[in-house]
Structures are given as structure tokens and as C-alpha cells.
Amino acid sequence: WLPGGNGWELELDGLEPELQKEAKRVLHEAAGSGLLCRQEAVSMLPALVLAARPGERVLDLCASPGSKTMQLLEALGAPYF
């Protein structure tokens, strides 16, 4: 739903219990290794509304854990470490 294909929403409630458990394990593992960042949809809106572009400067005053900061860095074209 997020422009550019940068956000997905997964509905796990309708899955069979064993499949749901495995999906949660895979998502938790991927988040722990930095492959993805889990975030509520409403938390994605500030970076989307700001519409920061490469070359601009942004002062991020959002609270931790830093998922909005990561969104802003991606929007600004920051290199990955």
C-alpha cells in the first residue's frame, strides 16, 4: 500500500495455527537480522507525508526505535551500511 512498494501488510490471523507460528518465526528472524522492519501502518505516515527527497536535510525528532528514521534515510537515498 505504500508508494514505491516499500510497505506491505500481512494478515496472519486466517492461517492455520502451525503455518501462523512458522510465519511469525520467519518474520521475527528477518526483523532480528535487519532484513525487514516491522512497523504499524500509521507509523509509516510521517515519512510519507514529509515526502523527503535526495539532497534534502531532515531533522528527525521521532522517538525510538528508529523505524521512521530508517524510512527517512531510504527516502533521502542514504547508503546502506
ChimeraX attribute file (.defattr): number of C-alpha atoms within 10 A of each C-alpha:
attribute: neighborCount
match mode: 1-to-1
recipient: residues
	/A:1	9
	/A:2	12
	/A:3	7
	/A:4	6
	/A:5	7
	/A:6	10
	/A:7	13
	/A:8	10
	/A:9	11
	/A:10	6
	/A:11	7
	/A:12	13
	/A:13	8
	/A:14	8
	/A:15	11
	/A:16	9
	/A:17	11
	/A:18	9
	/A:19	12
	/A:20	15
	/A:21	12
	/A:22	11
	/A:23	15
	/A:24	13
	/A:25	12
	/A:26	12
	/A:27	15
	/A:28	15
	/A:29	13
	/A:30	14
	/A:31	13
	/A:32	11
	/A:33	10
	/A:34	9
	/A:35	9
	/A:36	12
	/A:37	17
	/A:38	13
	/A:39	13
	/A:40	9
	/A:41	12
	/A:42	7
	/A:43	11
	/A:44	17
	/A:45	13
	/A:46	13
	/A:47	19
	/A:48	15
	/A:49	8
	/A:50	11
	/A:51	11
	/A:52	18
	/A:53	14
	/A:54	12
	/A:55	10
	/A:56	9
	/A:57	10
	/A:58	13
	/A:59	7
	/A:60	11
	/A:61	8
	/A:62	11
	/A:63	9
	/A:64	8
	/A:65	8
	/A:66	12
	/A:67	18
	/A:68	22
	/A:69	18
	/A:70	14
	/A:71	17
	/A:72	25
	/A:73	18
	/A:74	17
	/A:75	18
	/A:76	17
	/A:77	13
	/A:78	12
	/A:79	7
	/A:80	6
	/A:81	3
